Structures are given as C-alpha cells and as structure tokens.
C-alpha cells in the first residue's frame, strides 16, 4: 500500500503527470491523505486543524459517522443510474422546502455547471443575450464566468476582461461588468442595455465581501424593472450563511439560484433552482423546441451524493447548529482582531462569521478593487506562519464549521498570535 510514501515523493510523482504538479485548486506542496472531524493529515502525517474543509462542503467536518452510515447504506444499493431515483427526488424536495426561490430544481455535478446553466436559462427565458456580473465575482470556469474574475488590469465599466486564454472574443461581447456594492453604476449599465440584459448574476456574499445595506434589494427591483432575471450564486452561501442561504439571511429572493458544495455532503453535486415558469425551459413538452434548454449529466442527482447531502442537511436543521458555527467564527474573528490590534497592524476583517478573512489595509472593503489594496506580503506571512503552526486555510478565506472543538479554537488562537507577531517583526 502507499502508506509509507513520503510527501516529497508524491510531489515528485505529481510533477510528472500533473500540470503545475497539482490539480489546479490549491498549493500543490500540500497533499492530504486523511481527514477526521476538524483535523486533516498530510502524507508525512503532519496534522492540521482544517479551515479549508474541501473549500466549503465539509461543514460538519470530516468523517461524520451519520453521513458515512448513509453513504454505506446506499453503496450496496447502487452508486449511480442515469435515471431518476428516490434519494435524488427527496433531496430536491428538501431543497425546495428550504430555499425561497426554489419551486423546482435541476441537478448537475459542479457549481460551475450550475452557474453556466443558470445564465443559459436567463437567456432562454428572456430572449436576450447579455449577462451583467460584478468584478471579482466567481461563477465557475465557463467562458462567461471567466470575465473579470481577478483582473490585474483595471478597465472602465462595463468592459469585461478575460481571465484565461482560450476564450473567444465573442464571449466578451455578451458580458457586462459592474463594481460590487455600487447600485448607481449597476443602474446606469442596466439603463443603457435594458433591452439586451438577460440576467444579473451575483454572489450575495461576494468572495467574502458582504453586500452593503440595500444593494441586493436594489438589484431585485432593477432587474424586475428591465425584465431581466436576478440570479444568486449560492454555491458557497447556500446552507452556510443560514439553512435557507443568503436569501434567508438577507431577505431578498432572486428568480434563480445555484447551489453546490454542502448539498452533496462532500460528494460532487450541484443544482439550479428557481421559479417553475423559468425552470420549464428544461421541459421541451411545455416550452417547445425553440425555448427548450438542453441539459443532461452522467452523474446528475446520483443517489450516493444525494444521501450524503440529505443527512448533512438533516444535521444542519438540528437546534443550535448554525448558532454553533457562528459562535466558532466569532471566536476566531475576535482572536484575529485582538492579536493584530495588539501588534498595531492595520487590517479589515471581511465577511461573515461562517466565512471570512483578513485584508491588511486601512481602507474598508466593499468591492474587488478594495481587496487589491491588501498588503500581500502580510497575507503571505500570516498564512505561512499559521500553516507552520498546524492551521490549514485558503489563501483568501477561512471556513468555519461544526466539528471545531474548544481545543481547536485555543490552538488556532495561539497560531494567530504568532502570525501577528511575525508580521510585526517584519514590518
């Protein structure tokens, strides 16, 4: 078996067969082999407290026994069928019960797929082509989505900047870009292209940046005014910010939303959800050939992911679950604040107790361009020191979750203290 192969050897092997020696997701110097509860271990058996949690889906932590039992029970019944199955239907019912905009859903395998289909639905429903998105917003890896995700060149709005080679120039023509949290610019763009905009897609909490008061409500009113659809990308926020996602927390209901990560319980699963009239475009018998939106997927709604998602959601419905996640997050926010302030370091905590990070800047952060004012060397030092002290987090976000213990929180507090001292020593 592979248990005695070192991390260095796995890195060497990865270098031969993987571009950039990795999967494209995370620092390839990290290779994990095991997770349990709040902890993960790398190939050299170094232990970390996990705040990456698979980039969000493991909100219960790793190896939750109830979820594993549900998966084990399904394993003997079948992994996937390419047909309807009862577990997928049950999961669809629960999502429709939980999410305000969801009268019907359609399953896919990834969040990027869901966002792609949501934009396609908006175009099919309205007969228009243009999509308005917000600079810095992440909506997967499609050509439409990879516009102004992380531009280094700051151009005038609404011009889109491609973030990848291989995207045809024609794709840019149908994407409009606005600054997040700027209702005036959004309205100006919608006025100019009012009869061409099919939909406005937005992360309600954009890459940890919360909406300012009234911004989402403004988008809701303006999209209705011009006859465009409002799409909430809730791949990250769904079942994280609250059981009903951002729609519940912020009190704004879109026409469509996309869901992923948590609904699969750690297995690949995502969904498009929305009003029945819009979702009807997936049914040729109702809308006819011209309005039909073609969608299939080999693993869409597979029962294995469905049972994992159902059990995860059941646990999240229990009394106190979200209070606990938020309490954990608030402890960490307070810890970071205490240690950075005591070392006279300028910073902003940006996000929500369930998902946040630090921007080392004096400027309040309300949009993507504000994040570019971050002192990157401070972030690099902070992340490096906490990782050396057994804390695993993404470079630009920290996910809180239910598996964290008091010991985890205290160890993390100690790591944050060392990171703050490390920044102070180099500044």
C-alpha positions, 0 to 999 in steps of 0.5 A: 500500500502507499502508506509509507510514501513520503510527501516529497515523493508524491510531489515528485510523482505529481510533477510528472503527470500533473500540470503545475504538479497539482490539480489546479485548486490549491498549493500543490506542496500540500497533499492530504491523505486523511481527514477526521472531524476538524483535523486533516493529515498530510502524507508525512502525517503532519496534522492540521486543524482544517479551515479549508474543509474541501473549500466549503462542503465539509461543514460538519467536518470530516468523517461524520459517522451519520453521513458515512452510515448513509453513504454505506447504506446506499453503496450496496444499493447502487452508486449511480443510474442515469435515471431518476431515483428516490434519494435524488427526488427527496433531496430536491424536495428538501431543497425546495422546502428550504430555499425561497426561490426554489419551486423546482430544481435541476441537478448537475455535478459542479457549481460551475455547471450550475452557474453556466446553466443558470445564465443559459436559462436567463437567456432562454427565458428572456430572449436576450443575450447579455449577462451583467456580473460584478468584478471579482465575482466567481461563477465557475470556469465557463467562458462567461464566468471567466470575465473579470474574475481577478483582473490585474488590469483595471478597465472602465465599466462595463468592459469585461476582461478575460481571465484565461486564454482560450476564450473567444472574443465573442464571449466578451461581447455578451458580458457586462461588468459592474463594481460590487456594492455600487447600485448607481453604476449597476443602474446606469449599465442596466439603463443603457442595455435594458433591452439586451440584459438577460440576467444579473448574476451575483454572489450575495456574499461576494468572495467574502465581501458582504453586500452593503445595506440595500444593494441586493434589494436594489438589484431585485427591483432593477432587474424586475424593472428591465425584465431581466432575471436576478440570479444568486450564486449560492454555491458557497452561501447556500446552507452556510450563511443560514439553512435557507442561504443568503436569501434567508439571511438577507431577505431578498429572493432572486428568480434563480439560484445555484447551489453546490458544495454542502448539498452533496455532503462532500460528494460532487453535486450541484443544482439550479433552482428557481421559479417553475415558469423559468425552470420549464425551459428544461421541459421541451413538452411545455416550452417547445423546441425553440425555448427548450434548454438542453441539459443532461449529466452522467452523474446528475442527482446520483443517489450516493451524493444525494444521501450524503447531502440529505443527512448533512442537511438533516444535521444542519436543521438540528437546534443550535447548529448554525448558532454553533458555527457562528459562535466558532467564527466569532471566536476566531474573528475576535482572536484575529482582531485582538492579536493584530490590534495588539501588534498595531497592524492595520487590517479589515476583517471581511465577511461573515462569521461562517466565512471570512478573512483578513485584508491588511489595509486601512481602507474598508472593503466593499468591492474587488478593487478594495481587496487589491489594496491588501498588503500581500506580503502580510497575507503571505506571512500570516498564512505561512506562519499559521500553516507552520503552526498546524492551521490549514486555510485558503489563501483568501478565506477561512471556513468555519464549521461544526466539528471545531472543538474548544481545543481547536479554537485555543490552538488556532488562537495561539497560531494567530498570535504568532502570525501577528507577531511575525508580521510585526517583526517584519514590518 
